[in-house]
Amino acid sequence: MGRGPYEKSGLLRETSIPPLARVHKTFEITYPFKDVKKGTASRRELLEDELTVSVVLWYLPFGEFDGNETVFFEQEKDLDLKTEWIWR
């Protein structure tokens, strides 16, 4: 199958992971909080203490979800935000 000029020109973003390469990505997850006033200062407090994060990596042979996709990594982790949370 031939490749069109849109793929040869480099206009598409490269999203593949090279073999045996470690890739580190940072994702920001918005989480509900409320601002609480204490005296003259305000402080953010979390509405929940625990968060469940699920990571799923898919292999898309043709670049889109069309029935040929395959899950090759899936992990779910519970985070206790009172001990692991850092406000930035």
Gaussian input, Z-matrix of N, CA and C with variables (Angstrom, degrees):
# hf/3-21g

backbone

0 1
 N
 C     1     B1
 C     2     B2     1     A1
 N     3     B3     2     A2     1     D1
 C     4     B4     3     A3     2     D2
 C     5     B5     4     A4     3     D3
 N     6     B6     5     A5     4     D4
 C     7     B7     6     A6     5     D5
 C     8     B8     7     A7     6     D6
 N     9     B9     8     A8     7     D7
 C    10    B10     9     A9     8     D8
 C    11    B11    10    A10     9     D9
 N    12    B12    11    A11    10    D10
 C    13    B13    12    A12    11    D11
 C    14    B14    13    A13    12    D12
 N    15    B15    14    A14    13    D13
 C    16    B16    15    A15    14    D14
 C    17    B17    16    A16    15    D15
 N    18    B18    17    A17    16    D16
 C    19    B19    18    A18    17    D17
 C    20    B20    19    A19    18    D18
 N    21    B21    20    A20    19    D19
 C    22    B22    21    A21    20    D20
 C    23    B23    22    A22    21    D21
 N    24    B24    23    A23    22    D22
 C    25    B25    24    A24    23    D23
 C    26    B26    25    A25    24    D24
 N    27    B27    26    A26    25    D25
 C    28    B28    27    A27    26    D26
 C    29    B29    28    A28    27    D27
 N    30    B30    29    A29    28    D28
 C    31    B31    30    A30    29    D29
 C    32    B32    31    A31    30    D30
 N    33    B33    32    A32    31    D31
 C    34    B34    33    A33    32    D32
 C    35    B35    34    A34    33    D33
 N    36    B36    35    A35    34    D34
 C    37    B37    36    A36    35    D35
 C    38    B38    37    A37    36    D36
 N    39    B39    38    A38    37    D37
 C    40    B40    39    A39    38    D38
 C    41    B41    40    A40    39    D39
 N    42    B42    41    A41    40    D40
 C    43    B43    42    A42    41    D41
 C    44    B44    43    A43    42    D42
 N    45    B45    44    A44    43    D43
 C    46    B46    45    A45    44    D44
 C    47    B47    46    A46    45    D45
 N    48    B48    47    A47    46    D46
 C    49    B49    48    A48    47    D47
 C    50    B50    49    A49    48    D48
 N    51    B51    50    A50    49    D49
 C    52    B52    51    A51    50    D50
 C    53    B53    52    A52    51    D51
 N    54    B54    53    A53    52    D52
 C    55    B55    54    A54    53    D53
 C    56    B56    55    A55    54    D54
 N    57    B57    56    A56    55    D55
 C    58    B58    57    A57    56    D56
 C    59    B59    58    A58    57    D57
 N    60    B60    59    A59    58    D58
 C    61    B61    60    A60    59    D59
 C    62    B62    61    A61    60    D60
 N    63    B63    62    A62    61    D61
 C    64    B64    63    A63    62    D62
 C    65    B65    64    A64    63    D63
 N    66    B66    65    A65    64    D64
 C    67    B67    66    A66    65    D65
 C    68    B68    67    A67    66    D66
 N    69    B69    68    A68    67    D67
 C    70    B70    69    A69    68    D68
 C    71    B71    70    A70    69    D69
 N    72    B72    71    A71    70    D70
 C    73    B73    72    A72    71    D71
 C    74    B74    73    A73    72    D72
 N    75    B75    74    A74    73    D73
 C    76    B76    75    A75    74    D74
 C    77    B77    76    A76    75    D75
 N    78    B78    77    A77    76    D76
 C    79    B79    78    A78    77    D77
 C    80    B80    79    A79    78    D78
 N    81    B81    80    A80    79    D79
 C    82    B82    81    A81    80    D80
 C    83    B83    82    A82    81    D81
 N    84    B84    83    A83    82    D82
 C    85    B85    84    A84    83    D83
 C    86    B86    85    A85    84    D84
 N    87    B87    86    A86    85    D85
 C    88    B88    87    A87    86    D86
 C    89    B89    88    A88    87    D87
 N    90    B90    89    A89    88    D88
 C    91    B91    90    A90    89    D89
 C    92    B92    91    A91    90    D90
 N    93    B93    92    A92    91    D91
 C    94    B94    93    A93    92    D92
 C    95    B95    94    A94    93    D93
 N    96    B96    95    A95    94    D94
 C    97    B97    96    A96    95    D95
 C    98    B98    97    A97    96    D96
 N    99    B99    98    A98    97    D97
 C   100   B100    99    A99    98    D98
 C   101   B101   100   A100    99    D99
 N   102   B102   101   A101   100   D100
 C   103   B103   102   A102   101   D101
 C   104   B104   103   A103   102   D102
 N   105   B105   104   A104   103   D103
 C   106   B106   105   A105   104   D104
 C   107   B107   106   A106   105   D105
 N   108   B108   107   A107   106   D106
 C   109   B109   108   A108   107   D107
 C   110   B110   109   A109   108   D108
 N   111   B111   110   A110   109   D109
 C   112   B112   111   A111   110   D110
 C   113   B113   112   A112   111   D111
 N   114   B114   113   A113   112   D112
 C   115   B115   114   A114   113   D113
 C   116   B116   115   A115   114   D114
 N   117   B117   116   A116   115   D115
 C   118   B118   117   A117   116   D116
 C   119   B119   118   A118   117   D117
 N   120   B120   119   A119   118   D118
 C   121   B121   120   A120   119   D119
 C   122   B122   121   A121   120   D120
 N   123   B123   122   A122   121   D121
 C   124   B124   123   A123   122   D122
 C   125   B125   124   A124   123   D123
 N   126   B126   125   A125   124   D124
 C   127   B127   126   A126   125   D125
 C   128   B128   127   A127   126   D126
 N   129   B129   128   A128   127   D127
 C   130   B130   129   A129   128   D128
 C   131   B131   130   A130   129   D129
 N   132   B132   131   A131   130   D130
 C   133   B133   132   A132   131   D131
 C   134   B134   133   A133   132   D132
 N   135   B135   134   A134   133   D133
 C   136   B136   135   A135   134   D134
 C   137   B137   136   A136   135   D135
 N   138   B138   137   A137   136   D136
 C   139   B139   138   A138   137   D137
 C   140   B140   139   A139   138   D138
 N   141   B141   140   A140   139   D139
 C   142   B142   141   A141   140   D140
 C   143   B143   142   A142   141   D141
 N   144   B144   143   A143   142   D142
 C   145   B145   144   A144   143   D143
 C   146   B146   145   A145   144   D144
 N   147   B147   146   A146   145   D145
 C   148   B148   147   A147   146   D146
 C   149   B149   148   A148   147   D147
 N   150   B150   149   A149   148   D148
 C   151   B151   150   A150   149   D149
 C   152   B152   151   A151   150   D150
 N   153   B153   152   A152   151   D151
 C   154   B154   153   A153   152   D152
 C   155   B155   154   A154   153   D153
 N   156   B156   155   A155   154   D154
 C   157   B157   156   A156   155   D155
 C   158   B158   157   A157   156   D156
 N   159   B159   158   A158   157   D157
 C   160   B160   159   A159   158   D158
 C   161   B161   160   A160   159   D159
 N   162   B162   161   A161   160   D160
 C   163   B163   162   A162   161   D161
 C   164   B164   163   A163   162   D162
 N   165   B165   164   A164   163   D163
 C   166   B166   165   A165   164   D164
 C   167   B167   166   A166   165   D165
 N   168   B168   167   A167   166   D166
 C   169   B169   168   A168   167   D167
 C   170   B170   169   A169   168   D168
 N   171   B171   170   A170   169   D169
 C   172   B172   171   A171   170   D170
 C   173   B173   172   A172   171   D171
 N   174   B174   173   A173   172   D172
 C   175   B175   174   A174   173   D173
 C   176   B176   175   A175   174   D174
 N   177   B177   176   A176   175   D175
 C   178   B178   177   A177   176   D176
 C   179   B179   178   A178   177   D177
 N   180   B180   179   A179   178   D178
 C   181   B181   180   A180   179   D179
 C   182   B182   181   A181   180   D180
 N   183   B183   182   A182   181   D181
 C   184   B184   183   A183   182   D182
 C   185   B185   184   A184   183   D183
 N   186   B186   185   A185   184   D184
 C   187   B187   186   A186   185   D185
 C   188   B188   187   A187   186   D186
 N   189   B189   188   A188   187   D187
 C   190   B190   189   A189   188   D188
 C   191   B191   190   A190   189   D189
 N   192   B192   191   A191   190   D190
 C   193   B193   192   A192   191   D191
 C   194   B194   193   A193   192   D192
 N   195   B195   194   A194   193   D193
 C   196   B196   195   A195   194   D194
 C   197   B197   196   A196   195   D195
 N   198   B198   197   A197   196   D196
 C   199   B199   198   A198   197   D197
 C   200   B200   199   A199   198   D198
 N   201   B201   200   A200   199   D199
 C   202   B202   201   A201   200   D200
 C   203   B203   202   A202   201   D201
 N   204   B204   203   A203   202   D202
 C   205   B205   204   A204   203   D203
 C   206   B206   205   A205   204   D204
 N   207   B207   206   A206   205   D205
 C   208   B208   207   A207   206   D206
 C   209   B209   208   A208   207   D207
 N   210   B210   209   A209   208   D208
 C   211   B211   210   A210   209   D209
 C   212   B212   211   A211   210   D210
 N   213   B213   212   A212   211   D211
 C   214   B214   213   A213   212   D212
 C   215   B215   214   A214   213   D213
 N   216   B216   215   A215   214   D214
 C   217   B217   216   A216   215   D215
 C   218   B218   217   A217   216   D216
 N   219   B219   218   A218   217   D217
 C   220   B220   219   A219   218   D218
 C   221   B221   220   A220   219   D219
 N   222   B222   221   A221   220   D220
 C   223   B223   222   A222   221   D221
 C   224   B224   223   A223   222   D222
 N   225   B225   224   A224   223   D223
 C   226   B226   225   A225   224   D224
 C   227   B227   226   A226   225   D225
 N   228   B228   227   A227   226   D226
 C   229   B229   228   A228   227   D227
 C   230   B230   229   A229   228   D228
 N   231   B231   230   A230   229   D229
 C   232   B232   231   A231   230   D230
 C   233   B233   232   A232   231   D231
 N   234   B234   233   A233   232   D232
 C   235   B235   234   A234   233   D233
 C   236   B236   235   A235   234   D234
 N   237   B237   236   A236   235   D235
 C   238   B238   237   A237   236   D236
 C   239   B239   238   A238   237   D237
 N   240   B240   239   A239   238   D238
 C   241   B241   240   A240   239   D239
 C   242   B242   241   A241   240   D240
 N   243   B243   242   A242   241   D241
 C   244   B244   243   A243   242   D242
 C   245   B245   244   A244   243   D243
 N   246   B246   245   A245   244   D244
 C   247   B247   246   A246   245   D245
 C   248   B248   247   A247   246   D246
 N   249   B249   248   A248   247   D247
 C   250   B250   249   A249   248   D248
 C   251   B251   250   A250   249   D249
 N   252   B252   251   A251   250   D250
 C   253   B253   252   A252   251   D251
 C   254   B254   253   A253   252   D252
 N   255   B255   254   A254   253   D253
 C   256   B256   255   A255   254   D254
 C   257   B257   256   A256   255   D255
 N   258   B258   257   A257   256   D256
 C   259   B259   258   A258   257   D257
 C   260   B260   259   A259   258   D258
 N   261   B261   260   A260   259   D259
 C   262   B262   261   A261   260   D260
 C   263   B263   262   A262   261   D261

   B1=1.4468
   B2=1.5322
   B3=1.2930
   B4=1.4525
   B5=1.5104
   B6=1.2902
   B7=1.4577
   B8=1.5197
   B9=1.3056
   B10=1.4474
   B11=1.5175
   B12=1.3226
   B13=1.4693
   B14=1.5221
   B15=1.3378
   B16=1.4608
   B17=1.5197
   B18=1.3288
   B19=1.4616
   B20=1.5292
   B21=1.3023
   B22=1.4579
   B23=1.5243
   B24=1.3216
   B25=1.4620
   B26=1.5234
   B27=1.3167
   B28=1.4514
   B29=1.5150
   B30=1.3286
   B31=1.4565
   B32=1.5228
   B33=1.3285
   B34=1.4556
   B35=1.5234
   B36=1.3115
   B37=1.4603
   B38=1.5194
   B39=1.3167
   B40=1.4564
   B41=1.5230
   B42=1.3309
   B43=1.4625
   B44=1.5241
   B45=1.3180
   B46=1.4563
   B47=1.5264
   B48=1.3224
   B49=1.4628
   B50=1.5211
   B51=1.3310
   B52=1.4685
   B53=1.5279
   B54=1.3238
   B55=1.4700
   B56=1.5215
   B57=1.3078
   B58=1.4657
   B59=1.5256
   B60=1.3090
   B61=1.4621
   B62=1.5224
   B63=1.3081
   B64=1.4588
   B65=1.5185
   B66=1.2994
   B67=1.4561
   B68=1.5152
   B69=1.3228
   B70=1.4560
   B71=1.5269
   B72=1.3225
   B73=1.4603
   B74=1.5199
   B75=1.3157
   B76=1.4547
   B77=1.5200
   B78=1.3178
   B79=1.4488
   B80=1.5211
   B81=1.3035
   B82=1.4595
   B83=1.5239
   B84=1.3087
   B85=1.4554
   B86=1.5208
   B87=1.3202
   B88=1.4599
   B89=1.5176
   B90=1.2959
   B91=1.4551
   B92=1.5200
   B93=1.3252
   B94=1.4658
   B95=1.5297
   B96=1.3169
   B97=1.4602
   B98=1.5174
   B99=1.3163
   B100=1.4596
   B101=1.5167
   B102=1.3194
   B103=1.4598
   B104=1.5224
   B105=1.3178
   B106=1.4623
   B107=1.5192
   B108=1.3236
   B109=1.4629
   B110=1.5191
   B111=1.3190
   B112=1.4669
   B113=1.5110
   B114=1.2940
   B115=1.4614
   B116=1.5165
   B117=1.3202
   B118=1.4604
   B119=1.5282
   B120=1.3132
   B121=1.4639
   B122=1.5240
   B123=1.3137
   B124=1.4611
   B125=1.5246
   B126=1.3228
   B127=1.4504
   B128=1.5154
   B129=1.3137
   B130=1.4621
   B131=1.5187
   B132=1.3282
   B133=1.4550
   B134=1.5197
   B135=1.3306
   B136=1.4525
   B137=1.5215
   B138=1.3415
   B139=1.4591
   B140=1.5222
   B141=1.3265
   B142=1.4643
   B143=1.5258
   B144=1.3393
   B145=1.4594
   B146=1.5250
   B147=1.3386
   B148=1.4585
   B149=1.5205
   B150=1.3200
   B151=1.4573
   B152=1.5211
   B153=1.3247
   B154=1.4520
   B155=1.5227
   B156=1.3345
   B157=1.4549
   B158=1.5199
   B159=1.3187
   B160=1.4543
   B161=1.5200
   B162=1.3446
   B163=1.4615
   B164=1.5209
   B165=1.3395
   B166=1.4574
   B167=1.5226
   B168=1.3292
   B169=1.4606
   B170=1.5250
   B171=1.3230
   B172=1.4611
   B173=1.5202
   B174=1.3268
   B175=1.4610
   B176=1.5206
   B177=1.3293
   B178=1.4527
   B179=1.5253
   B180=1.3392
   B181=1.4633
   B182=1.5248
   B183=1.3201
   B184=1.4555
   B185=1.5235
   B186=1.3359
   B187=1.4451
   B188=1.5114
   B189=1.3205
   B190=1.4661
   B191=1.5249
   B192=1.3167
   B193=1.4605
   B194=1.5309
   B195=1.3281
   B196=1.4618
   B197=1.5246
   B198=1.3244
   B199=1.4587
   B200=1.5202
   B201=1.3344
   B202=1.4625
   B203=1.5234
   B204=1.3213
   B205=1.4661
   B206=1.5291
   B207=1.3374
   B208=1.4608
   B209=1.5195
   B210=1.3255
   B211=1.4626
   B212=1.5198
   B213=1.3541
   B214=1.4543
   B215=1.5228
   B216=1.3267
   B217=1.4640
   B218=1.5193
   B219=1.3206
   B220=1.4625
   B221=1.5230
   B222=1.3259
   B223=1.4514
   B224=1.5166
   B225=1.3084
   B226=1.4570
   B227=1.5237
   B228=1.3379
   B229=1.4559
   B230=1.5192
   B231=1.3168
   B232=1.4630
   B233=1.5185
   B234=1.3296
   B235=1.4585
   B236=1.5133
   B237=1.3237
   B238=1.4535
   B239=1.5226
   B240=1.3154
   B241=1.4547
   B242=1.5285
   B243=1.2942
   B244=1.4610
   B245=1.5276
   B246=1.3361
   B247=1.4681
   B248=1.5218
   B249=1.3548
   B250=1.4630
   B251=1.5197
   B252=1.3220
   B253=1.4624
   B254=1.5145
   B255=1.3421
   B256=1.4649
   B257=1.5070
   B258=1.3206
   B259=1.4716
   B260=1.5076
   B261=1.3092
   B262=1.4781
   B263=1.4874
   A1=108.01
   A2=116.76
   A3=121.29
   A4=112.06
   A5=116.18
   A6=122.04
   A7=109.15
   A8=116.17
   A9=120.67
   A10=112.17
   A11=117.02
   A12=120.61
   A13=113.25
   A14=117.40
   A15=119.35
   A16=111.23
   A17=118.76
   A18=121.78
   A19=111.40
   A20=118.77
   A21=122.22
   A22=112.28
   A23=117.57
   A24=120.38
   A25=113.31
   A26=117.80
   A27=120.72
   A28=113.35
   A29=117.43
   A30=120.08
   A31=112.59
   A32=116.66
   A33=120.38
   A34=109.75
   A35=115.84
   A36=120.80
   A37=110.01
   A38=116.84
   A39=121.89
   A40=108.96
   A41=117.22
   A42=121.31
   A43=112.53
   A44=118.05
   A45=119.90
   A46=111.20
   A47=115.58
   A48=122.15
   A49=107.19
   A50=118.90
   A51=120.46
   A52=111.16
   A53=118.38
   A54=120.99
   A55=111.78
   A56=116.38
   A57=125.39
   A58=113.75
   A59=117.88
   A60=121.34
   A61=109.43
   A62=116.44
   A63=121.43
   A64=108.07
   A65=115.33
   A66=120.95
   A67=107.90
   A68=116.50
   A69=121.56
   A70=107.95
   A71=116.61
   A72=121.84
   A73=108.12
   A74=116.41
   A75=122.03
   A76=108.77
   A77=115.85
   A78=121.70
   A79=108.54
   A80=116.48
   A81=121.02
   A82=108.79
   A83=115.74
   A84=121.99
   A85=107.34
   A86=116.74
   A87=119.11
   A88=108.58
   A89=115.80
   A90=120.87
   A91=108.44
   A92=117.80
   A93=119.73
   A94=113.02
   A95=114.43
   A96=121.34
   A97=107.59
   A98=115.36
   A99=119.81
   A100=108.41
   A101=115.72
   A102=121.71
   A103=108.59
   A104=115.95
   A105=121.98
   A106=107.61
   A107=116.64
   A108=120.33
   A109=109.99
   A110=114.59
   A111=120.89
   A112=106.38
   A113=116.32
   A114=120.28
   A115=109.70
   A116=116.53
   A117=120.44
   A118=112.09
   A119=117.26
   A120=120.93
   A121=110.76
   A122=116.02
   A123=120.43
   A124=108.93
   A125=115.41
   A126=121.60
   A127=108.92
   A128=118.25
   A129=122.08
   A130=110.10
   A131=115.25
   A132=120.80
   A133=108.93
   A134=116.02
   A135=121.33
   A136=110.52
   A137=116.24
   A138=120.11
   A139=111.41
   A140=117.88
   A141=122.88
   A142=108.60
   A143=116.75
   A144=121.15
   A145=113.23
   A146=118.02
   A147=120.81
   A148=110.26
   A149=115.35
   A150=122.09
   A151=107.60
   A152=117.02
   A153=122.12
   A154=108.56
   A155=116.56
   A156=122.44
   A157=108.23
   A158=115.99
   A159=121.61
   A160=109.30
   A161=116.26
   A162=122.19
   A163=108.10
   A164=116.23
   A165=121.90
   A166=108.22
   A167=116.60
   A168=121.89
   A169=108.48
   A170=115.57
   A171=122.45
   A172=110.26
   A173=116.14
   A174=122.06
   A175=106.87
   A176=116.25
   A177=122.31
   A178=108.42
   A179=118.44
   A180=119.37
   A181=114.10
   A182=118.47
   A183=120.75
   A184=112.31
   A185=117.56
   A186=121.70
   A187=115.85
   A188=118.79
   A189=120.44
   A190=109.72
   A191=115.24
   A192=121.27
   A193=108.69
   A194=116.28
   A195=120.37
   A196=112.48
   A197=118.06
   A198=121.54
   A199=113.19
   A200=118.45
   A201=122.01
   A202=112.30
   A203=118.31
   A204=121.42
   A205=110.68
   A206=114.96
   A207=121.67
   A208=108.52
   A209=116.48
   A210=121.38
   A211=107.85
   A212=117.99
   A213=118.49
   A214=112.62
   A215=118.59
   A216=121.01
   A217=108.20
   A218=115.77
   A219=120.46
   A220=108.06
   A221=116.28
   A222=120.84
   A223=109.20
   A224=115.23
   A225=121.13
   A226=108.25
   A227=116.46
   A228=120.47
   A229=109.30
   A230=116.14
   A231=122.21
   A232=108.78
   A233=116.15
   A234=121.47
   A235=109.72
   A236=115.75
   A237=121.46
   A238=106.57
   A239=116.36
   A240=120.92
   A241=113.65
   A242=118.62
   A243=119.88
   A244=111.46
   A245=117.74
   A246=120.17
   A247=112.37
   A248=119.35
   A249=121.16
   A250=113.47
   A251=119.23
   A252=122.49
   A253=111.57
   A254=116.43
   A255=122.18
   A256=107.69
   A257=118.66
   A258=121.64
   A259=109.16
   A260=116.22
   A261=121.34
   A262=109.29
   D1=130.33
   D2=-179.48
   D3=-80.41
   D4=155.55
   D5=178.37
   D6=-101.37
   D7=137.82
   D8=-178.48
   D9=-80.75
   D10=170.36
   D11=-178.92
   D12=-64.68
   D13=-24.15
   D14=179.04
   D15=-67.42
   D16=-27.96
   D17=177.12
   D18=-86.20
   D19=-32.02
   D20=-178.38
   D21=-76.55
   D22=-26.60
   D23=-175.21
   D24=-80.04
   D25=-10.05
   D26=179.03
   D27=81.23
   D28=19.16
   D29=179.74
   D30=-79.52
   D31=-16.59
   D32=177.79
   D33=-88.57
   D34=143.70
   D35=179.57
   D36=-77.01
   D37=136.81
   D38=178.45
   D39=-80.27
   D40=119.62
   D41=-177.79
   D42=-120.08
   D43=5.84
   D44=-177.81
   D45=-80.55
   D46=159.13
   D47=175.92
   D48=-106.91
   D49=121.07
   D50=-179.90
   D51=-63.49
   D52=150.62
   D53=179.71
   D54=-59.48
   D55=137.41
   D56=177.40
   D57=59.30
   D58=19.04
   D59=179.53
   D60=-98.75
   D61=142.12
   D62=174.84
   D63=-92.68
   D64=128.60
   D65=-179.41
   D66=-119.85
   D67=127.47
   D68=-179.97
   D69=-113.55
   D70=118.93
   D71=179.03
   D72=-122.02
   D73=144.29
   D74=176.65
   D75=-115.03
   D76=126.68
   D77=178.52
   D78=-118.98
   D79=137.89
   D80=177.00
   D81=-99.48
   D82=125.92
   D83=-179.52
   D84=-108.36
   D85=119.46
   D86=177.29
   D87=-76.21
   D88=137.98
   D89=-175.77
   D90=-135.23
   D91=138.05
   D92=-175.55
   D93=-65.46
   D94=134.84
   D95=178.18
   D96=-143.49
   D97=169.83
   D98=174.43
   D99=-133.11
   D100=147.92
   D101=176.47
   D102=-88.96
   D103=125.33
   D104=-178.47
   D105=-114.91
   D106=128.65
   D107=178.44
   D108=-88.89
   D109=130.64
   D110=174.28
   D111=-127.55
   D112=101.65
   D113=-176.28
   D114=72.56
   D115=-123.32
   D116=179.23
   D117=-95.91
   D118=-15.09
   D119=-178.61
   D120=-97.83
   D121=152.19
   D122=174.22
   D123=-111.08
   D124=152.65
   D125=-175.51
   D126=-138.36
   D127=143.05
   D128=178.08
   D129=-90.38
   D130=134.75
   D131=175.49
   D132=-127.82
   D133=140.84
   D134=179.17
   D135=-73.49
   D136=146.07
   D137=177.38
   D138=-80.55
   D139=-28.54
   D140=177.23
   D141=-127.27
   D142=154.08
   D143=-178.83
   D144=-94.70
   D145=-18.79
   D146=-176.25
   D147=-124.61
   D148=149.94
   D149=-179.60
   D150=-138.58
   D151=135.27
   D152=175.85
   D153=-104.93
   D154=121.42
   D155=-178.86
   D156=-110.08
   D157=130.46
   D158=178.62
   D159=-119.87
   D160=127.60
   D161=179.45
   D162=-115.44
   D163=126.52
   D164=178.29
   D165=-129.89
   D166=122.56
   D167=175.42
   D168=-106.26
   D169=127.36
   D170=-176.76
   D171=-109.34
   D172=148.70
   D173=166.99
   D174=-103.27
   D175=118.97
   D176=179.31
   D177=-112.18
   D178=97.73
   D179=-174.89
   D180=-63.63
   D181=-28.72
   D182=-179.32
   D183=-114.47
   D184=14.52
   D185=172.59
   D186=84.94
   D187=2.10
   D188=178.83
   D189=-153.33
   D190=161.36
   D191=179.34
   D192=-78.76
   D193=98.56
   D194=-178.79
   D195=-129.86
   D196=18.85
   D197=179.70
   D198=103.16
   D199=-11.08
   D200=179.97
   D201=-103.16
   D202=5.71
   D203=-177.55
   D204=-74.29
   D205=155.12
   D206=-178.96
   D207=-138.33
   D208=133.78
   D209=174.16
   D210=-83.92
   D211=124.35
   D212=177.57
   D213=-116.33
   D214=-3.41
   D215=172.91
   D216=-155.00
   D217=133.32
   D218=177.48
   D219=-148.66
   D220=129.72
   D221=179.42
   D222=-146.84
   D223=141.09
   D224=177.65
   D225=-124.50
   D226=135.02
   D227=-176.25
   D228=-136.40
   D229=137.41
   D230=174.97
   D231=-94.26
   D232=130.50
   D233=179.46
   D234=-112.87
   D235=133.09
   D236=173.40
   D237=-94.32
   D238=106.01
   D239=-170.90
   D240=-73.37
   D241=-20.16
   D242=178.87
   D243=-70.38
   D244=-27.82
   D245=-178.99
   D246=-103.54
   D247=-25.07
   D248=-174.11
   D249=-108.78
   D250=-0.53
   D251=-171.92
   D252=-89.10
   D253=135.83
   D254=174.12
   D255=-127.59
   D256=120.78
   D257=177.10
   D258=-77.40
   D259=133.94
   D260=179.33
   D261=-116.84

